[in-house]
Amino acid sequence: MTEAPSIESILVADCGTVSTKLMLIDRVADSYRFAAQTEARTTGGAPWNDLSVGVVQAVQELESITGRRLYAAGRIITPRQDLDGVDAFVITLNAVLPLRVVLAGLVEEMSLESGRRAVAGTYATIEATLSRQGNLRSPQETWARTIRDTAPDVVLLVGGVDGGARRPVIELAEAIALAASMLEKDHRPSVLYAGNAALRSQIAKLLGDITRVVIVDNVHPSAETEHLGPAQNALEQFYTEDRLRVAPGVENLSAWSRLPFVPVANAFSRVVDFLWHREGNMDRGVLGVDVGAATTTMAANFSGRSYINVYNHGTASGIIDWVQAHSLDDLLRWIPDRLDVDSLLAMLHNTELLPSTVPQSPLEASVALAVAREMLRSTLDVARSTWDTTGATFGGQEVMPRLDPIVISGGGIVHVPRPGHALLATLDGVQPVGISTLLLDVNRAAPAIGAIAGIKPLIAASALEAGALVSLGTVISPVGQAKPGDTVLRLRIGYDGGTTLDVEAHYGELEIWPLPVGQRATLEIRPHRRFDIGMGQGQGGKVEVLGGLVGLVVDARGRPLELPRDGDQRRRVLKRWTLDVGG
């Protein structure tokens, strides 16, 4: 959708689970810049039950900061009237619960796995899985009871390659029809069919008179082919219509804007796409991580193809559910202080009850960073299964594909005591390889910029170029194996002005050298013959890099990263790493 070319000011409301951010973007000379930003508590829940209340509160604070009237007569002033109002009002949303999905399919390694990956790219959770595989008799009544008892928003029916299995898919559809007929009409799940194309008319006839049916392309049209896009788009549409549009207060917000609202994950993904096209590197991708209170989003672009994965757990809301499905040991291993299980659990309960609380002590900050690491790791486990990338073998080991840059966003990782903490948590959770630049979305503006990109791409590009993303630094992550303390690479850092610095990096260490924001340097990198920095094993060369808030970093801790098993030794190592990055 394209707005009129005369747009000079945009107001963006980003309604998250915990906070609602308001950002004003204005034209200054020939570029667009963030003029002001405010934040208020999200008011979708009790006692307000109206998202627009939080937006108005943030608008009033923005008016006091700018001296500009933005709200009058019960609405945002748009289009602009002299010095009042804005030319466009844009809304991004994720302040609602995800879709609840029951996945039904045939073969675990094919259609069901494709169905899981399709759901992983959306604001949806799989509550139950129905499989025909291995059943000699048709358990239709069991399937129907599962659907009835689960009462999902959507049943995603997959199975059968195009022209393949028919009867097992029909049996699943019959069970869905039986379950839907047992529920009140207003509580019947929608059905998304993404299976054997030859059965589309039968599926529509069987289910169409009972509930809403949407038919899209098969997620697995052949044994060798996976096609997730249409199913993900349909799930996104369900989320928009059945969750976002009926969220309390959204009707008011929609009335204030001529533009459709955008799910936060989709807006964030647009920024990642922009960066990939700007960098234009076919040999490496761009990654964006958004660690929020209720969700963790991972957006990637490889070879011009976009991937979005939404992990419906964050650093606060739902953290107890996450712990119950995992282990507290997963968190305790990242905490550099002694902490017993009961104390950790109490802190997590407090975080879930008061998600807007900012850590008040170094220990609380350590716990928050441990949670952020695990959210990144859990999201990455799902995301990597959806990436169609090659070259993930590096230095003879299976590791991450090359990524540059990496964008870090979200209150769960941005609101840390020091910039180095965000860098360290990302390195630990993502474990990039080769040479990467890490960019911090310090004002959590990336989703807003992505939403603007759908209206006026040039404004979004201008805002990014104006410094919306701040460099944390360049990170070199060599891949290989050696003994602790062994030299893994040598560096000659050539600073602007002619000064040079010769240094070494040692295995097992996280080493940092000064390179401030905005400063350029030329690196001559000479890795050990057993190590790979993305140029081939033992191969080095010259690269131009930019400085950042942390500086030039060599992460020689190994891939995959392994923490010491001994508790005392592990805590000493974690403390040293934290000090290394400025903790």
C-alpha positions in Angstrom: 0.0 0.0 0.0 1.4 3.4 -1.0 0.6 6.7 0.6 0.7 10.1 -1.0 4.3 11.3 -1.7 3.8 14.4 0.5 4.2 12.5 3.8 6.6 14.4 6.1 5.6 13.1 9.5 4.6 9.7 10.8 3.4 8.6 14.2 3.9 4.9 15.0 2.2 3.1 17.9 3.9 -0.2 18.8 1.5 -2.0 21.2 3.4 -4.8 22.9 2.4 -7.2 25.6 4.0 -5.1 28.4 4.6 -1.6 27.0 3.2 0.6 24.3 5.8 2.8 22.5 5.0 5.9 20.5 7.5 7.2 17.9 7.3 10.4 16.0 9.3 10.6 12.8 9.7 14.0 11.1 11.4 15.3 8.0 14.5 17.3 8.8 16.0 18.9 5.6 16.3 16.1 3.2 16.2 13.2 5.7 13.8 11.6 8.1 14.7 11.3 11.8 13.2 10.2 15.1 11.9 13.4 16.6 10.7 12.0 19.9 9.7 8.7 21.6 7.5 7.9 24.6 6.4 4.8 26.4 3.4 3.8 28.5 2.0 0.6 29.9 0.0 -1.5 27.6 -3.7 -1.4 28.6 -5.2 -4.3 26.8 -5.9 -6.2 30.1 -7.7 -5.3 33.3 -8.7 -2.8 34.5 -8.6 -0.9 31.2 -9.3 -3.6 28.6 -8.7 -1.0 25.9 -5.4 -0.8 24.0 -6.2 2.8 22.9 -6.0 4.0 26.5 -2.2 3.3 26.7 -1.8 4.9 23.3 -3.5 8.1 24.4 -1.3 8.2 27.6 1.8 7.9 25.5 0.5 10.6 23.0 -0.2 13.0 25.9 3.4 12.6 27.1 4.7 13.0 23.5 2.7 16.3 23.2 4.3 17.6 26.4 7.7 16.8 25.1 7.3 18.3 21.6 4.7 21.0 22.2 2.8 19.7 19.3 -0.9 18.8 19.4 -1.4 15.2 18.2 -4.7 14.2 19.7 -8.0 16.0 19.7 -11.7 15.2 19.6 -11.1 11.6 20.6 -8.6 10.7 17.8 -5.2 11.2 16.4 -5.0 14.3 14.2 -4.4 13.1 10.7 -3.7 14.3 8.1 -1.5 17.1 9.5 -3.2 20.5 10.1 -0.6 23.3 10.0 1.7 22.5 13.0 -0.7 19.9 14.6 -1.1 16.2 13.9 0.8 14.0 11.5 0.5 12.9 7.9 0.1 9.2 8.8 -0.6 7.0 11.8 0.8 3.5 11.8 0.0 0.7 14.3 2.1 -2.4 15.1 0.6 -5.0 17.4 1.5 -8.2 19.2 -0.3 -7.5 22.5 -2.7 -10.5 22.2 -2.5 -14.2 22.8 -1.3 -16.4 19.9 -3.6 -18.6 17.9 -4.1 -22.1 19.4 -3.6 -24.7 16.7 -4.3 -28.4 16.4 -2.1 -30.0 13.8 -3.5 -33.0 11.9 -1.5 -34.9 9.3 0.0 -38.2 8.1 3.8 -38.8 8.0 5.8 -37.4 10.9 8.9 -36.7 8.8 7.1 -35.0 5.9 3.7 -33.3 6.2 3.6 -33.0 10.0 7.1 -31.6 10.2 6.3 -29.1 7.4 3.1 -28.2 9.4 5.2 -27.5 12.5 7.5 -25.3 10.6 4.6 -23.4 9.0 3.2 -22.7 12.5 6.6 -21.7 13.8 6.7 -18.7 11.5 3.5 -17.2 13.0 1.9 -16.1 16.2 0.5 -19.5 16.9 1.2 -22.5 19.2 0.5 -26.1 18.6 -1.8 -27.5 21.4 -2.1 -31.0 20.0 -1.0 -33.2 17.1 -3.1 -35.8 15.4 -1.3 -38.4 13.3 -2.6 -41.2 11.1 0.8 -42.8 10.9 1.1 -46.1 12.6 -2.6 -46.6 13.3 -4.0 -49.8 11.9 -7.6 -48.7 12.8 -9.1 -45.3 12.4 -9.2 -43.6 15.8 -11.6 -40.9 14.6 -13.5 -40.7 17.9 -10.2 -40.1 19.8 -9.2 -37.4 17.3 -12.6 -35.8 17.6 -12.4 -35.8 21.4 -8.9 -34.2 21.3 -10.1 -31.4 19.1 -13.3 -30.9 21.2 -11.4 -30.8 24.5 -8.6 -28.6 23.1 -11.1 -26.2 21.5 -8.4 -24.6 19.2 -8.8 -21.6 17.1 -7.6 -23.4 14.0 -7.1 -27.0 12.9 -4.3 -27.2 10.3 -4.8 -30.3 8.2 -1.9 -31.4 6.1 -0.9 -34.7 4.6 -0.5 -36.5 1.3 1.7 -35.3 -1.5 -0.3 -34.0 -4.5 -2.0 -36.9 -6.1 -0.9 -39.2 -3.2 -2.8 -40.6 -0.1 -6.5 -39.9 0.0 -8.4 -42.1 2.5 -6.2 -41.2 5.6 -6.7 -37.5 4.9 -10.4 -37.9 4.5 -10.6 -39.8 7.8 -8.8 -36.9 9.6 -11.2 -34.5 7.9 -14.2 -36.5 9.1 -12.9 -36.5 12.7 -12.5 -32.7 12.4 -16.1 -32.4 11.2 -17.3 -34.6 14.1 -15.4 -32.5 16.6 -16.7 -29.2 15.2 -20.3 -30.4 15.2 -19.9 -31.1 19.0 -19.0 -27.5 19.7 -21.2 -24.4 19.8 -21.2 -22.7 16.5 -19.4 -19.7 17.7 -16.6 -21.9 19.2 -15.9 -24.1 16.3 -12.4 -23.9 15.0 -11.5 -22.7 11.5 -9.9 -25.3 9.3 -6.9 -24.6 7.2 -6.3 -27.3 4.6 -2.8 -27.5 3.1 -2.7 -31.1 2.0 -3.2 -33.2 -1.2 -4.5 -30.8 -3.8 -6.6 -33.6 -5.4 -8.8 -33.6 -2.2 -9.6 -29.9 -2.1 -13.2 -30.1 -3.3 -14.0 -33.1 -1.0 -12.5 -31.3 2.0 -14.6 -28.1 1.2 -17.8 -30.2 0.8 -17.2 -32.2 4.0 -16.4 -29.3 6.2 -17.7 -26.2 4.5 -21.3 -26.4 5.9 -19.9 -26.9 9.5 -17.2 -24.3 9.9 -15.0 -21.9 8.1 -12.6 -23.6 5.7 -9.6 -22.0 4.0 -7.7 -24.0 1.3 -4.2 -23.2 0.3 -1.3 -24.9 -1.5 0.0 -28.2 -0.1 2.9 -27.7 2.4 4.5 -30.8 1.0 3.4 -31.1 -2.7 6.1 -33.7 -3.4 8.5 -35.8 -1.5 11.3 -33.4 -2.3 9.4 -30.1 -2.1 8.3 -28.0 0.8 6.0 -25.0 0.3 5.2 -23.2 3.6 4.4 -19.6 2.4 0.6 -20.0 1.6 -0.1 -21.8 4.9 1.8 -19.2 6.9 0.1 -16.4 5.1 -3.3 -17.9 5.9 -2.3 -18.4 9.6 -1.2 -14.8 9.7 -4.6 -13.7 8.3 -6.4 -15.8 11.0 -4.3 -14.1 13.6 -5.0 -10.7 12.2 -8.8 -11.2 11.9 -9.5 -13.4 14.9 -7.0 -12.0 17.4 -5.8 -8.5 16.5 -9.0 -7.1 15.0 -11.0 -8.1 18.1 -8.5 -7.1 20.7 -9.9 -4.6 23.1 -9.4 -1.1 21.8 -8.2 -2.0 18.3 -11.5 -0.8 16.8 -10.6 2.7 18.2 -7.1 2.5 16.9 -8.2 1.4 13.5 -10.6 4.3 13.3 -7.7 6.7 13.8 -5.6 5.3 11.0 -6.3 4.9 7.3 -3.6 2.2 7.2 -3.9 -1.5 8.1 -2.1 -2.5 11.3 0.9 -4.8 11.1 2.0 -7.7 13.3 5.3 -6.8 15.0 7.1 -9.9 13.6 6.3 -8.9 10.1 7.3 -5.3 10.6 10.6 -6.5 12.1 11.2 -8.8 9.2 11.0 -6.0 6.8 14.0 -4.3 8.4 16.0 -7.5 8.1 15.0 -7.7 4.4 16.0 -4.1 3.8 19.5 -4.7 5.3 20.0 -7.8 3.2 19.1 -6.0 0.0 21.3 -3.0 1.0 24.3 -5.3 1.8 23.7 -7.5 -1.2 25.8 -10.5 0.0 24.8 -13.8 -1.5 27.4 -15.6 0.6 25.9 -14.7 3.9 22.5 -13.9 5.4 21.1 -11.2 7.7 19.6 -12.1 11.1 17.4 -10.1 13.4 16.5 -11.2 16.9 13.7 -9.5 18.9 13.5 -10.7 22.5 10.3 -9.4 24.0 8.4 -10.0 27.2 6.0 -12.5 25.7 7.5 -13.6 22.4 10.9 -14.0 20.8 11.1 -13.3 17.1 13.9 -14.4 14.7 13.8 -13.0 11.2 16.4 -13.9 8.6 17.1 -13.4 5.0 19.3 -15.7 2.9 19.8 -15.1 -0.8 16.8 -12.7 -0.8 14.4 -15.1 0.8 12.7 -14.1 4.0 12.2 -16.3 7.1 10.2 -15.4 10.2 10.0 -17.5 13.3 7.9 -16.5 16.3 8.7 -18.4 19.5 5.7 -17.8 21.8 7.8 -17.4 24.9 9.7 -14.3 26.1 11.6 -13.1 29.1 8.6 -12.5 31.3 5.1 -13.5 30.3 4.9 -17.3 30.2 8.4 -17.9 31.6 7.1 -20.3 34.2 5.4 -22.4 31.5 8.8 -22.4 29.6 10.6 -23.6 32.8 8.1 -26.4 33.2 8.8 -27.6 29.7 12.6 -27.3 30.1 14.9 -27.3 33.1 16.0 -24.6 35.5 19.5 -26.0 35.0 19.3 -24.5 31.5 19.1 -21.0 33.1 21.4 -21.7 36.1 24.3 -22.6 33.9 24.5 -19.0 32.6 24.4 -17.3 36.0 27.8 -16.3 37.3 26.7 -16.3 41.0 25.6 -19.0 43.3 21.8 -19.3 43.2 19.7 -22.1 44.4 16.7 -23.4 42.5 14.1 -22.0 44.8 15.5 -18.5 44.7 15.7 -18.6 40.9 12.1 -19.8 40.7 10.9 -17.1 43.0 12.6 -14.5 40.9 11.0 -15.9 37.7 7.6 -15.8 39.3 8.1 -12.2 40.3 9.2 -11.4 36.7 6.0 -13.0 35.3 3.8 -11.2 37.8 5.5 -7.8 37.2 6.9 -8.0 33.6 7.7 -4.3 33.4 10.1 -4.5 36.3 13.7 -3.5 35.5 16.4 -5.6 37.2 17.5 -3.8 40.4 20.7 -5.8 41.2 23.6 -7.5 39.3 22.1 -10.9 40.2 18.7 -9.9 38.8 20.4 -8.6 35.6 22.3 -11.9 35.4 19.1 -13.9 35.6 17.4 -11.7 32.9 20.4 -12.2 30.6 20.3 -16.0 31.3 16.6 -16.0 30.2 17.4 -14.0 27.1 20.1 -16.5 26.1 17.7 -19.4 26.4 15.0 -17.6 24.5 17.4 -17.0 21.7 18.7 -20.6 21.8 15.2 -22.1 21.9 14.0 -19.9 19.0 17.1 -20.7 17.0 16.5 -24.4 17.3 13.1 -24.0 15.6 14.3 -21.3 13.1 17.2 -23.3 11.7 14.9 -26.2 10.8 13.1 -23.8 8.4 16.1 -22.1 6.8 16.9 -23.4 3.4 20.6 -22.7 3.5 23.7 -24.4 2.5 27.3 -24.1 3.7 26.5 -24.6 7.4 29.7 -26.7 7.7 32.5 -24.4 8.8 36.0 -25.6 9.5 34.8 -29.2 9.2 32.0 -28.6 11.8 28.3 -28.1 11.5 27.7 -24.5 12.7 25.6 -21.5 12.0 25.5 -20.1 8.5 27.4 -16.9 8.0 25.5 -13.8 9.2 26.3 -10.2 8.7 24.8 -8.0 10.2 22.9 -9.3 13.2 20.2 -6.9 14.5 19.4 -7.1 18.3 16.1 -5.7 19.4 13.4 -6.2 22.1 13.1 -5.0 25.7 14.3 -8.4 27.0 17.8 -7.8 25.7 18.1 -4.1 25.0 17.3 -3.1 28.6 20.5 -4.4 30.0 23.0 -2.5 32.2 25.6 -2.2 29.5 25.8 -2.6 25.7 28.4 -5.4 26.1 25.8 -7.5 28.0 23.5 -7.4 24.9 26.5 -8.4 22.7 27.5 -11.3 25.1 24.0 -12.7 25.4 23.6 -12.7 21.6 27.0 -14.4 21.0 26.0 -17.0 23.6 22.5 -17.6 22.3 23.2 -17.4 18.5 26.9 -18.4 18.3 27.6 -16.7 15.0 30.7 -17.7 12.9 33.1 -15.8 10.7 32.9 -12.0 10.7 29.7 -10.3 11.8 28.7 -6.7 12.7 26.2 -6.6 15.6 23.7 -3.7 15.5 21.7 -2.7 18.6 18.2 -1.4 18.2 18.7 0.9 21.2 15.3 2.6 21.0 13.5 -0.6 19.9 12.5 1.2 16.8 13.0 -1.5 14.2 9.4 -2.7 14.1 8.2 0.8 13.7 10.7 1.3 10.8 9.5 -1.9 9.3 5.9 -0.8 9.5 6.8 2.5 7.8 8.5 0.6 5.0 5.1 -0.7 3.9 3.9 2.9 3.5 6.9 4.8 2.4 10.1 2.8 1.9 12.3 5.9 1.5 11.3 7.2 4.9 12.2 3.8 6.5 15.5 3.7 4.7 16.3 7.3 5.7 15.5 6.5 9.4 17.8 3.5 9.3 20.6 5.6 7.7 20.1 8.3 10.4 21.4 5.9 13.1 18.3 4.0 14.4 20.6 1.0 14.7 23.8 1.5 16.7 26.8 -0.7 16.1 28.0 -2.8 19.1 31.1 -3.7 17.1 32.6 -6.2 14.7 32.9 -9.8 16.0 35.3 -12.4 14.6 34.3 -15.9 15.6 36.9 -18.4 14.3 35.9 -22.1 14.0 38.3 -24.8 14.9 39.7 -26.8 17.9 42.7 -26.2 20.0 43.9 -26.3 23.6 43.0 -23.5 25.9 45.4 -20.7 25.5 46.6 -21.7 22.1 46.9 -18.9 19.5 44.0 -19.1 17.1 44.7 -16.0 15.0 46.8 -12.9 14.7 45.5 -9.5 13.9 47.1 -6.3 12.7 44.6 -3.4 13.4 45.2 -0.4 11.2 43.5 2.6 12.7 42.5 5.7 10.8 45.5 8.1 11.1 48.1 5.4 10.5 48.4 3.8 14.0 48.7 0.0 14.0 48.3 -2.6 16.7 49.5 -6.2 16.5 47.5 -8.6 18.7 46.8 -12.3 19.2 43.6 -14.1 20.1 43.7 -17.3 22.2 41.5 -20.3 22.3 38.9 -20.2 25.0 39.0 -16.5 25.4 36.7 -13.5 24.6 39.1 -10.7 23.6 38.2 -7.1 22.9 40.3 -4.2 21.5 39.2 -0.5 21.3 37.5 0.6 18.1 34.9 3.4 18.9 31.6 4.1 17.2 32.2 5.7 13.8 35.9 4.8 13.6 37.1 2.7 10.7 40.0 0.2 10.7 41.6 -2.2 8.4 42.2 -5.7 9.7 44.9 -8.1 8.5 43.7 -11.4 9.8 46.0 -14.4 9.9 44.2 -17.5 11.4 45.9 -20.6 12.6 45.9 -23.3 9.9 43.3 -25.3 11.8 40.9 -22.4 12.1 38.3 -20.9 9.7 37.0 -17.3 9.7 34.9 -17.7 6.6 37.8 -17.5 4.0 38.7 -21.1 4.2 40.7 -23.1 6.8 43.9 -21.3 7.6 43.0 -18.6 5.1 43.1 -14.9 6.1 43.1 -11.5 4.4 42.3 -7.8 4.8 38.8 -6.5 5.7 37.5 -3.1 6.5 35.4 -2.8 9.7 33.6 -0.1 11.6 33.8 0.4 15.4 31.0 0.1 17.9 30.0 0.6 21.5 32.0 -2.4 22.6 34.7 -2.4 20.0 36.5 -5.1 18.0 35.7 -8.5 19.4 37.3 -11.9 18.8 35.1 -14.7 20.2 37.6 -17.6 20.3 35.6 -19.6 22.8 34.8 -22.3 20.2 31.8 -23.5 18.2 29.7 -25.0 19.5 30.2 -23.0 22.7 30.7 -25.4 25.7 30.6 -24.2 29.3 32.8 -25.9 32.0 31.0 -28.7 33.8 32.5 -27.8 37.2 30.2 -25.2 38.8 32.9 -23.1 40.4 35.0 -23.0 37.2 31.9 -22.2 35.1 31.0 -19.3 37.3 34.6 -17.9 37.2 34.5 -18.1 33.4 31.1 -16.4 33.2 32.3 -13.6 35.5 35.4 -13.1 33.4 33.4 -12.9 30.1 31.1 -10.4 31.7 34.0 -8.2 32.8 35.5 -8.6 29.3 32.5 -6.9 27.8 32.3 -4.1 30.3 30.3 -5.7 33.1 
